[in-house]
Amino acid sequence: MHASDHGHRTRIHLTPLTVADCETVVAGVRQAHWAGDYPTDGDRFIAVGTLNRPMSPPPWCHYHVRLDSGLIIGGAGFHGPPINETVEIGYGIVGSQRGRGYASQAVAELLALAEATDAVAIVRATTTPTNRASQRVLERMKFSRIQDEGDEFVYLRSVE
């Protein structure tokens, strides 16, 4: 039974990734507070990228998606600071924790961070055509699919 079955929804928290977090993910050293299927290939990709270029300062960084219990279940964040008032987000929840609204909560948190600044007018996100779950998250969060770029669907949402 999920927590939401009792009318109580488990909340997620976004915790900025540190260099040490990224080094641990890249080294493949399992941590007790990681979900069994964390990190994913996407989490490893973000960790490597974060180590190989200057980290964007909060809020424009990458975050762990963490439950109240401290369990890390995925990642979410920005692909860098806004450019021309547009910022791109990405997110991923491990398979064992999907279907519980955590991705929607993570996107809502990212939108709140973007809306709290004067630097962002548009939030952009992409999905693969086969990722229906992610498309549903973006549609629920009032993003509009505006175009297809090769093997990606592009979604935008105004935050003005």
WOHUMO-V126580 format. One record per pair of residues at least 4 apart in sequence whose ideal C-beta (glycine too) atoms are under 8 Angstrom apart, sorted by sequence separation. I is the first residue (numbers start at 1). J is the second residue. If there is no record, write none. Layout:
{{I | J} {I | J}}
This chain:
{{1 | 5} {4 | 8} {17 | 21} {18 | 22} {19 | 23} {20 | 24} {21 | 25} {22 | 26} {23 | 27} {30 | 34} {34 | 38} {39 | 43} {40 | 44} {41 | 45} {42 | 46} {43 | 47} {44 | 48} {45 | 49} {46 | 50} {47 | 51} {48 | 52} {49 | 53} {56 | 60} {57 | 61} {66 | 70} {67 | 71} {82 | 86} {83 | 87} {93 | 97} {94 | 98} {98 | 102} {101 | 105} {102 | 106} {103 | 107} {104 | 108} {105 | 109} {106 | 110} {107 | 111} {108 | 112} {109 | 113} {110 | 114} {111 | 115} {112 | 116} {113 | 117} {127 | 131} {131 | 135} {132 | 136} {133 | 137} {134 | 138} {135 | 139} {136 | 140} {137 | 141} {139 | 143} {148 | 152} {1 | 6} {3 | 8} {4 | 9} {17 | 22} {24 | 29} {34 | 39} {38 | 43} {39 | 44} {50 | 55} {56 | 61} {66 | 71} {82 | 87} {93 | 98} {97 | 102} {98 | 103} {115 | 120} {138 | 143} {148 | 153} {149 | 154} {3 | 9} {4 | 10} {55 | 61} {66 | 72} {67 | 73} {81 | 87} {114 | 120} {128 | 134} {139 | 145} {148 | 154} {3 | 10} {24 | 31} {65 | 72} {66 | 73} {80 | 87} {127 | 134} {138 | 145} {147 | 154} {2 | 10} {39 | 47} {64 | 72} {65 | 73} {79 | 87} {80 | 88} {127 | 135} {145 | 153} {146 | 154} {65 | 74} {78 | 87} {79 | 88} {93 | 102} {114 | 123} {145 | 154} {146 | 155} {64 | 74} {65 | 75} {78 | 88} {79 | 89} {93 | 103} {135 | 145} {145 | 155} {146 | 156} {64 | 75} {65 | 76} {78 | 89} {79 | 90} {92 | 103} {127 | 138} {144 | 155} {50 | 62} {63 | 75} {77 | 89} {78 | 90} {91 | 103} {111 | 123} {143 | 155} {144 | 156} {62 | 75} {63 | 76} {76 | 89} {77 | 90} {93 | 106} {110 | 123} {125 | 138} {143 | 156} {144 | 157} {25 | 39} {62 | 76} {63 | 77} {76 | 90} {77 | 91} {143 | 157} {62 | 77} {75 | 90} {76 | 91} {91 | 106} {142 | 157} {46 | 62} {61 | 77} {62 | 78} {75 | 91} {76 | 92} {91 | 107} {141 | 157} {61 | 78} {74 | 91} {75 | 92} {138 | 155} {25 | 43} {26 | 44} {60 | 78} {74 | 92} {89 | 107} {107 | 125} {125 | 143} {135 | 153} {25 | 44} {59 | 78} {74 | 93} {91 | 110} {129 | 148} {138 | 157} {60 | 80} {73 | 93} {74 | 94} {123 | 143} {135 | 155} {26 | 47} {60 | 81} {73 | 94} {89 | 110} {25 | 47} {26 | 48} {56 | 78} {60 | 82} {129 | 151} {73 | 96} {74 | 97} {126 | 149} {128 | 151} {129 | 152} {22 | 46} {23 | 47} {56 | 80} {57 | 81} {73 | 97} {128 | 152} {129 | 153} {22 | 47} {26 | 51} {56 | 81} {89 | 114} {127 | 152} {128 | 153} {21 | 47} {22 | 48} {65 | 91} {126 | 152} {127 | 153} {60 | 87} {87 | 114} {126 | 153} {22 | 50} {23 | 51} {65 | 93} {74 | 102} {126 | 154} {127 | 155} {17 | 46} {22 | 51} {46 | 75} {73 | 102} {74 | 103} {125 | 154} {126 | 155} {17 | 47} {76 | 106} {103 | 133} {107 | 137} {111 | 141} {124 | 154} {125 | 155} {19 | 50} {43 | 74} {46 | 77} {76 | 107} {103 | 134} {107 | 138} {124 | 155} {19 | 51} {43 | 75} {74 | 106} {78 | 110} {82 | 114} {87 | 119} {124 | 156} {125 | 157} {17 | 50} {42 | 75} {76 | 109} {77 | 110} {87 | 120} {104 | 137} {108 | 141} {123 | 156} {38 | 72} {40 | 74} {76 | 110} {85 | 119} {86 | 120} {89 | 123} {99 | 133} {103 | 137} {107 | 141} {122 | 156} {123 | 157} {38 | 73} {78 | 113} {82 | 117} {85 | 120} {86 | 121} {87 | 122} {88 | 123} {89 | 124} {90 | 125} {98 | 133} {122 | 157} {19 | 55} {35 | 71} {38 | 74} {39 | 75} {78 | 114} {85 | 121} {86 | 122} {87 | 123} {88 | 124} {89 | 125} {104 | 140} {122 | 158} {123 | 159} {33 | 70} {34 | 71} {35 | 72} {65 | 102} {82 | 119} {85 | 122} {86 | 123} {87 | 124} {88 | 125} {104 | 141} {121 | 158} {122 | 159} {17 | 55} {33 | 71} {34 | 72} {35 | 73} {81 | 119} {82 | 120} {86 | 124} {88 | 126} {121 | 159} {33 | 72} {35 | 74} {120 | 159} {121 | 160} {31 | 72} {65 | 106} {16 | 58} {21 | 64} {91 | 134} {17 | 61} {46 | 90} {115 | 159} {16 | 61} {17 | 62} {114 | 159} {16 | 62} {17 | 63} {91 | 137} {111 | 157} {16 | 63} {17 | 64} {15 | 63} {42 | 90} {111 | 159} {14 | 63} {15 | 64} {43 | 92} {14 | 64} {42 | 92} {14 | 65} {15 | 66} {13 | 65} {14 | 66} {40 | 92} {12 | 65} {13 | 66} {12 | 66} {13 | 67} {40 | 94} {59 | 113} {12 | 67} {13 | 68} {59 | 114} {11 | 67} {38 | 94} {10 | 67} {11 | 68} {37 | 94} {59 | 116} {10 | 68} {17 | 75} {36 | 94} {37 | 95} {59 | 117} {35 | 94} {37 | 96} {17 | 77} {36 | 96} {12 | 73} {35 | 96} {14 | 76} {35 | 97} {14 | 77} {10 | 100} {12 | 102} {9 | 101} {10 | 102} {14 | 106} {12 | 105} {11 | 105} {12 | 106} {14 | 109} {4 | 100} {14 | 110} {4 | 101} {12 | 109} {2 | 100}}
